[in-house]
Amino acid sequence: MAADRGANVQMEAALARAGWSRKELARRVNHRARVRGVHLHTDASRVRNWLAGQQPQSPVPEVLSEVFSEQLGYPVIPIDIGLPATDEHAVGLRYSESIAATVVAVAELGRYDLRRRGFLRHGTFLAVAAVAPSRDWLLAVLDATERRPGGCIGEHQVSVIRAAFADFQEADVLHGGGYARQALTEYVTGRVLPMLQDVDPATEAGAALFAAASEQTYLLGWMAIDDDRHALAQRYLIQALRLAQESGNTALGAHVLAGMSHQALMLDHPREALQLATAGRHGLSREYRPACASRLWTLQARASAALGDSAGAMDAVIESERAFERIDAGAEPEWARFIDEAYLSGEWANVFADLRRPAEAIRFARRSIAQASHHQRARREVFSQIALAEAGLARRDLDTALRAAHRAVDLSTTVQSSRCIDAVRDLRSRISPYRAVTAAREFDDHAREVLTRAHLN
């Protein structure tokens, strides 16, 4: 502990707003620390010392920020509760009114990401930090004004940046988020962000450049998700949304909200996922894109299914299918290329799995697998094979489950995706009760070998 600095009135006020006793705050700190893999022994006496001005050492300030954020319903960083700000925890978590501050936040995220291998590796996703920016973005969409011609950045420069985005997105889709994330980080921080300082986003050229920066920052976030770096990913996505707002591209902002919704679903926050998907759909009323609409309806279906709303989930699947039928691939932006039959069918399979309708889950999983295999999208096929395997288990069809499981394991070795490895590990645990069956034991041995090679067994 550092020396006392006088009573911490900010933490005292936060404690009062939360409605907790000192003992309750201590309990929550210990629980949150265990989630991080850290064992603290905080008690009411220790909390009293903090309130008196003692400064706890890392990771306590970050843990305190997380528990207060969850209880109060808005992002809280250490400085808000009278503790020294830590660059790692605070950077990129807030949705700033200042676009200059946003550009600085993305630059800082990239710099830390490149220079510190463990940057935010043990940070926690904060659901409340995702929902508030969606409200700010929607309000800005309603107040949006027309861009004027002009600017010192030309169409050719923006085209070059967008071409680079296409290459990086293709690398992510085919090889996984861990394949080119560092290269994209270097490109964004070294090439794209410096250009933003010299343009006026109120011009057409400036707006186009900010949109391109948003696309690439979003992709950094998605790659970080695939690399199991959720705290880092959340910060990239928040800043990508702010860049999209500045560009005036509402469809792009809705796309970023879709990514934020998908992340919330992965981390078991379906209520927040539903809010984010709904906000994105409302934003599309200003600039409709069928592919983005189809994805947002799909995410709404998944969130509704996770919340036990079967009727809402089915209605959303129907709306997603209707939007999908309207997609003209040639007219969609580059960032929407992955929203195709392979992606959507795979997600619909997950909806029906959550609704405990394995026959439909199997049908959509197989449709997704066929398309993903045709386009050599190994990561997408891994997840759809796993959906097929789990649906097979639900129907007591072990042969179907094991065939799909073996294929998923083999494909997972061809991409750099922590999500794939985690999904294989989870599937292995689901099949383990069947180890009395020879074929199930053979799969378990195969999966263990793969996980061992991945250093994740």
C-alpha positions, -999 to +999 in steps of 0.1 A: +000+000+000+011+035-007+010+063+019-023+078+029-034+109+009-064+120+029-100+107+028-111+094-005-144+112-009-149+101-045-148+064-035-170+071-005-195+088-029-194+059-053-200+034-024-230+054-013-245+055-049-239+017-051-258+012-019-231-012-005-216-017+028-178-020+032-182-057+037-202-060+005-177-041-016-149-063-002-169-094-012-174-081-047-138-072-051-127-107-041-152-123-065-142-101-095-105-107-088-111-145-089-127-141-123-094-125-134-075-154-119-062-133-089-069-142-053-073-112-030-081-112+006-100-080+009-122-074+040-141-045+054-110-032+073-091-030+040-120-010+024-119+013+054-083+020+047-090+028+011-117+052+021-092+068+045-068+075+016-046+044+012-038+037-025-042+000-034-018-016-058-027-031-092-049-049-101-072-036-073-079-002-089-090-019-121-111-044-102-128-017-082-136+002-114-152-029-129-174-037-099-186+000-096-192+001-134-215-029-132-234-017-103-238+020-113-246+013-150-219+035-166-181+032-171-161+040-141-123+044-143-098+045-114-096+083-114-134+085-109-130+068-076-100+087-063-073+063-075-044+069-098-054+064-134-037+035-151-030+038-188-039+001-194-074+003-178-086+037-189-074+041-225-101+038-251-130+029-228-149+061-231-169+075-260-156+110-263-173+141-277-139+152-290-129+135-322-093+145-315-095+126-282-108+096-302-079+096-326-055+098-297-073+069-280-070+047-310-033+056-314-027+048-277-045+015-280-024+006-310+009+017-294+003-003-262-009-033-282+023-034-303+047-027-275+032-047-246+024-083-253+002-086-223-017-054-228-052-058-213-049-096-215-065-099-181-089-069-185-126-075-183-153-068-208-177-042-193-212-046-207-223-011-194-194+005-214-209-008-246-245+003-243-240+040-235-221+047-268-249+033-288-273+059-273-248+087-281-244+074-316-281+073-323-286+109-311-258+120-334-274+101-363-306+120-358-287+153-358-265+145-388-259+172-414-248+170-451-211+169-459-197+196-482-173+190-511-136+197-507-107+187-485-070+181-489-074+143-490-081+129-524-102+100-535-071+080-545-057+081-510-089+069-495-091+041-522-056+029-512-066+027-476-098+008-484-079-016-506-057-024-477-087-029-455-100-055-481-067-074-479-067-074-441-103-085-439-097-113-463-068-124-441-090-124-411-118-143-427-095-170-442-067-173-416-082-160-382-078-129-361-043-138-349-028-139-384-025-102-393-036-082-363-002-068-355+004-058-392-030-040-393-022-023-360+010-010-374-008+002-406-035+020-387-012+037-363+015+045-387-004+053-419-041+061-413-043+080-380-017+106-390-038+115-420-069+122-398-052+151-382-051+169-416-087+166-428-120+182-420-146+154-414-173+179-425-160+176-461-168+146-483-132+136-485-127+139-448-158+119-441-146+092-464-112+090-446-129+089-412-151+061-424-121+042-437-104+046-403-135+034-386-136+003-408-100-006-399-104+001-362-135-021-362-115-049-378-088-045-352-115-050-326-129-081-344-094-096-347-089-090-310-121-108-302-110-138-323-077-137-305-095-138-271-086-103-262-120-090-252-111-060-231-089-047-259-115-055-285-142-036-266-121-004-266-113-007-303-150-011-311-161+019-290-136+041-308-146+027-342-182+037-334-171+073-326-151+074-359-181+062-378-202+089-362-178+115-373-179+102-409-217+104-410-219+069-423-248+055-404-247+020-420-211+017-409-220+027-373-247+001-373-221-024-385-199-015-355-229-019-332-235-054-347-199-063-337-204-050-302-237-070-299-219-102-311-192-097-285-218-092-258-235-125-268-202-144-267-196-132-232-231-141-220-247-106-219-278-112-240-297-082-227-270-058-237-266-076-270-303-070-277-300-033-269-270-029-292-286-048-321-318-028-317-299+005-317-281-005-349-314-013-366-328+021-357-297+037-371-302+019-404-335+038-409-313+066-422-292+045-445-305+010-451-281-018-460-297-052-464-266-072-453-261-052-422-299-054-414-298-091-418-269-095-394-285-072-368-318-091-370-298-123-366-281-110-335-314-099-322-327-134-327-298-149-309-302-125-280-339-131-278-334-169-278-308-166-250-333-146-230-360-173-235-381-152-259-389-179-285-415-158-304-392-128-305-364-150-318-385-165-345-398-131-357-362-118-358-351-148-379-379-142-404-369-105-407-333-115-411-342-139-440-362-112-456-333-087-455-310-115-468-332-119-499-327-082-507-288-083-506-271-073-538-235-083-531-222-059-557-239-030-540-228-038-505-197-021-489-165-041-485-170-045-447-202-064-454-187-091-477-186-117-449-224-114-443-234-142-466-252-175-465-224-192-447-223-166-419-261-161-415-270-198-417-244-206-391-259-180-368-294-192-374-283-226-364-272-212-331-306-196-326-324-229-331-299-247-309-308-222-281-345-227-288-339-265-284-350-272-319-321-294-331-336-305-364-337-269-377-302-263-361-288-292-381-304-280-414-290-245-411-256-258-399-253-280-429-262-252-452-235-230-436-210-258-438-216-263-475-211-226-483-181-221-460-164-252-474-170-239-510-154-206-502-126-221-481-137-202-450-122-226-424-131-205-393-167-202-403-169-239-410-154-247-376-182-229-358-209-244-380-194-279-376-195-274-339-231-263-341-239-294-361-221-316-336-240-300-306-273-304-324-264-341-331-258-346-294-291-330-286-308-356-309-288-385-295-272-389-329-236-396-318-224-405-353-234-371-368-219-354-337-186-371-339-182-367-377-187-330-373-165-328-342-136-344-360-139-320-389-141-290-366-109-302-348-090-306-380-100-273-394-092-255-362-055-262-368-056-243-401-065-208-386-050-186-360-081-182-339-083-186-301-121-187-304-118-218-325-096-235-300-119-225-271-149-239-290-131-272-296-122-274-260-159-268-251-170-294-276-146-319-261-162-315-227-197-320-242-187-352-258-167-365-227-198-382-211-199-406-241-164-419-235-177-454-229-182-454-267-150-463-286-155-436-313-160-410-286-128-420-269-110-417-302-123-382-307-112-372-272-077-385-279-076-366-312-089-334-296-065-336-267-036-340-292-047-309-311-051-289-279-017-299-267-001-288-299-019-255-295-005-252-259-040-248-246-048-283-232 
